[in-house]
Amino acid sequence: MSHKQSAGGLGPPASLQKRIVRLILGILIIIGFIGFLSNIERITGKSEVIQVLQEKDIYVGGWYWDIIDEVAEATDFMRGALKRGNNTSED
């Protein structure tokens, strides 16, 4: 029985040097991807909508958080209504 057969078909583990090189390459790929995404606006050119929002100093993240707050309030209301409904049906 060879080493490959006893290890479930896998070869011997990679050397420490190969594992370190793979780790460094993985980190560099992630850093490159983040760098690319952060500069994609310059690469592709600004859209007119983004440019107008930036010129007017409009924070679009605020719209997102308003919606999140509305959903949270609606969820709390529904939980309260369900609790009241369960309490009245038990009496």
N, C-alpha and C positions, 0 to 999 in steps of 0.2 A: 504494500500500500504506500503510495507516494505522499509527499507532503500536501500536494494539491488535493488529493482525494480525501485526506483526513480533515482538511480545513473547509469542507463543503464546496470544493471547486475553486476556492480563492487561493491566490498565490501568497507568498510570504508577505508580511506587512511591509509597507514602504519604509525606507530608511528615514531617519530623523531629518536629514538634509532635504529629502524630497518633500516631506510633510511641511517643513518650514517654507520652502519655496512655494508650495501650493497655497499655504496660508497667506504669504505676502502677495502672491498674484491675486488671490481672492479679495484681499483688502484693497489692492490697487484698482481692481475692476469696480468695486463698490464706490470708491472715491471718484473714479473717472465718471461713473454713471451719475453720481450726485452733482459733480461739476458740470456735466453736460446738461442735466435738467435745469440747473440754476441759471444757465446761460442760453437756454433754448429760445428765449424771447429775442435775444440779440441775433441768434442764428437765423430764425425764421422771419424775423421782422415783426414789429408790433402790430397787433390788430387795431382797427379804429376804435372798437369798443373799449379795449383795455386802455388805449391812449386817452380817450375822453374821460374814463373813470379816474385815471391818474391826474389828469389836468384839473378836474373838478374836485379833487381830493375827496372822493367818495370811497368809503370803506365798505366793500361788499361783504366782508366777513360779518358785519353787524346784521345783515339780512339773515344770514345763516343762523346766528345765535337767537334772533327773534323767533324764528321758526322752531328752534329747539325748545325755547321757553314755552311756546304755545303747545307743543306736543307734551311737555312735562305737565303743564297745567291741565290739559285734557286727560292725561293718564291719571293724575291725582283725583280729578273729578269722577272719572269712571270707577276707580277703586272705591271711592267714598260711596258712590251710588250703589255699587255691588254689595258693599258691606251693609248699607241701610236696607237694601232689598233682602239680604239674607237674614237680617235681624227681624224684619217684619214677618217673614214667612215662618219663622220658628215660633213666634208668639201665638 
